Amino acid sequence: GERGAERVVREEFPSGIVQYYEGERGAERLVRKGLLSGTVLHYEGERGVERKVRSVRASGSVKYYEGDKGAERRVRAVLANGNVQYYEGEQGAERMVRMVLPSDSVQYYEGGRGAERMV
């Protein structure tokens, strides 16, 4: 921007993380974070309360999140093979409850995180 009206649009860290911002000077908000692994995290919300809403992996899988900043929980994942997984539970305890296959067949699951089994 013009002198005195500069704003942050990109921030690069020694770790390889690159963060991208949008907004006017003093109100820049995080909208995207690129990780060294190739994963890109997407954020929504005003400055200071940006929350993760989506992560896109280099493999093509996409995870979707809901919740306030710091309490985002996975609610859905679209895998590269076309499977769509649905989750319930609070952050850190999300468990898969349903998976829809590309053929439109649906599989249902019970059990805690990491111990889900098809029923």
Order of alpha helices (4+ residues) and beta strands (2+ residues): beta-beta-beta-beta-beta-beta-beta-beta-beta-beta-beta
